[in-house]
Every structure is written in C-alpha cells, then in structure tokens.
C-alpha cells in the first residue's frame, strides 16, 4: 500500500505526540480529562498528519454522538417566529461552541414528540416551554438521555431553568394597574398544544398558567374580579401574524381597552403593528406592555415597557447543566432574576 494513501490512525498521533492512545481519544472526545497543554500538543500533531476523525467510528467507540438536541414546541417554521427563541438558542450555542458539541434541532416528527425522542441521535436533550407526558419521560429515561427543561415549571423528575413566572407577571400587571388602567385586555399564549403532546388533552406548559395567575393576583389585591367585563383574555399563537388577527378587531372598536398587557413580546410586536395600521398612537390612544425583554423591544417607538427575562442566560445555563449531566455530574433547578423595564409605551390612563 502506498504510504501516502494509508489512513492515519490515533496510534500514529499517539506515537508522534508521545502520549497514549487513550490520551488522543480524550483530546477529541473528552478534553476535560486532560490538560490544555496536552490537548494542544495532540491537536497540533493531528493537524500535521492531516488526521480527520471518522464520525461513525467515533460514535461506535465512545457511544456518544457529540451533539445536544434542542426539542422544539412547534415545527421549525413556527417555533422561530418568536424572537425569544433566538435568544435562548444563542445561549445554548455559546456552550456548544465552547464544548465542541454540535446542536441538533428536534422539531415534532409526524406531529408527535414520542417519534422525535425515539429517533433523536443526541447525547442530551433540552426542551423549551413544554412538559413531556409520562410516556415521553419514560422514553427519555429508557434511552438514558440526560435532559434539562427551559420554562418547564412543574415537571417532576427533571432539571429546569426558568424564572418565577407568577411573580413576574404580578409585577408587570401591578405596574399597569398603578397607572390607573382598569379596562385591560390580556394577550396570552395558547396553552394547549395538541399536536406535540401525545395526549389530546395534554398541557403544553404551566408557564402561561402561572403568568395568568400573577395577573389575577394583581387584580385581586386591588379588589378587581377577573370575571369583570373590563378584563378580557385573548389567547394567540406565538407569532406576530396570530396577534394581528386577534387584536385588529379588538382595537377597531369604539370602546377599545385603555391598555393591552401581552404575556410575550412577540405579541406586543403584533399590537404595535395593529396600532400603526389603525393610526393609533402609543401610549396616547392605548398603553402596551410586553413580557420577555427581547432586543427588538428596545428598537420600537416608543420603547416597550416589558418584563425582561434572561433568555440568553437561560439557554446558557440549560446547556451547561445538560453537559454536566452528560458527564455524570448532578444538576438542580435554577430560578433566574427578572427586571421590569420601563419604556414609554405605558402612560397613566386618560381621564378624558
């Protein structure tokens, strides 16, 4: 066999770098097990020898794919309509880059989460905004895949990264009420996701329920009944288009609300679009508040008042946790801080 055509192996690298084959394997597959100096020497030799690892052989040898799976609550074309998802994704991507891991996007397969989990070629799973049912949990555990939830409050037996959604929504609603508003429309998110959850009556996530509880607590503490005709809740999909469809007739009425509180910033973007289309001035004609603190909110005119949650930090923390779980280390729930960002989109109610 021509010497130049012979495939370079880790044995060749080990001999030239004067290390063991195990050390070479660690350099490619588990760099935390060796020193930075040793790994740098191994990688330099590998580059000199034009060594390219065989991904299939690596997977068979290590029983690892080298990838984290991001389990989406919706099909890809729907999930990424929400800018908040990009902020979480950036945080996850930062950790994957630092750990030399790839990120695999896992949308529902055939409309069911179970198909996705059964076929996913990943070493760990991060879910966003969903609560897998008992069948899904059983599948994940049978496959022995470490998993971490983001915004999955209430899921038993998992590690979750999130915020105190009830307290956050209470703070946001309290601010709007303190500005004198009593005729308020709440733009919520649809809570049932019958396509993703295998059970037709499965709950997608308790996050929106918790936010509504915070809204209702703020009302209750001021003696306002949630059954009051002045407080109305409108569920929408997590997209600008869905919000525009619901809000346009609402704001076209003569007796429109004085304020709209959105439980997601993507809904607030939709409200801004409707106000522009109907020549309504924010906050002169109507006050608008959001929930997420996405970057686009700062670019709106006027600047959006919103309950800012750390999407990037959520993704970063979740990815770090799932990497630790993949290494056999323990993990625990994280509750991250939030901040009410006061913009110019909410004004005291007009007494005219």
Steps between C-alpha positions, in 0.01 A plus 500: 500500500628848415612666824333827408163329446501318834237630740646679800385352832509615861791261549707709257407817688579341836844389386595840357354696794656251745174437682269202539217419259260567786638853531443559129145374539448735795634792296224451243216364711549606863748791512415582863677181604845621390694824533467782247870465419470129421189551289667781306798274423277216384290728281813653345634156409159400361504807278855428382398147403176621334301275732123514452296301756247255361172619659339155476801329660509766768133447582539121515809525719381765743125430481463876467376705207654829610172689476238660722141488377272803529143372519267762354138556606394558139613420145813695412319748277267588788736483797743757366234760435553592865816715545531377860593157363804649327628645827473160672662338197796740513564407863491129419726554199764674709540195724495258206778699334710496815449127548557405134146366478257535213141610551223292344159660455223253588155605375197273544517194273166404346345747740601303810777550751537126556622446142758773546636357825515143362709598198712788633875435459620721786683470832273737692170681450384851586129573479349848480159589636353149503430232754541150355236259625570173682553304178761749379677504835509121493652504151769749599592299809503169312743652255696641796523843340574788741249780454436849631185708457484873434171657613369158598381580852319220674664207322587232753835328468678754281742788545338830401633846418247779521368798691223557754237559231217564744692769690627654175152532349372639832765774486417588140124510555538695822692770315226535237232513771697762693482718190122503551397255229195285567374422149777260401536226241745218568666345195594153621649201319303191412565247772393177334724351236314197374743426220810467715371332813392143434195530723232716330427680825865533604616836627786652307641691794400653830696816419205689350274377779746637756517835324122523497497417870733795557270725298197387698679545833579860408133555420381329818724708725328811359151358537449441128327180395654305214143436383458872453402591147783755509768230517504271197749231398576422136722195428717520188773294337857615566519708182440854379251375241277325754500807725410734214206277407362507856582859596387681183125463566558570870665837436262588218213528749396838638517367859848358469700433821729764646785253534618171354725273706678237289641189665768483229691768314424345162132576573595857589668532158168399346313761704743769384433399139123521548532842664707619204247364251208665684686829561481455877767672708684312775454589787268794424220287361592172667770374736690182414715276724692185411674203660846369401729798451614401150750725326245621243294657779770763550478596133127566504364852507405566771726262692302204635429464870566132564583245764851403392605140551851372418444286190870477411595410857224237510641328194855524631406358839291218351780394264759507780271288716436241232877476431559436871229233501664338196819479707317337791500812716192607701273787400231704668228747401600860434270798549645805328422865585276729293471876461210730418628725221306824490466635147267767371225266379293518820358830621251596773145441389335803347207646693347658189 
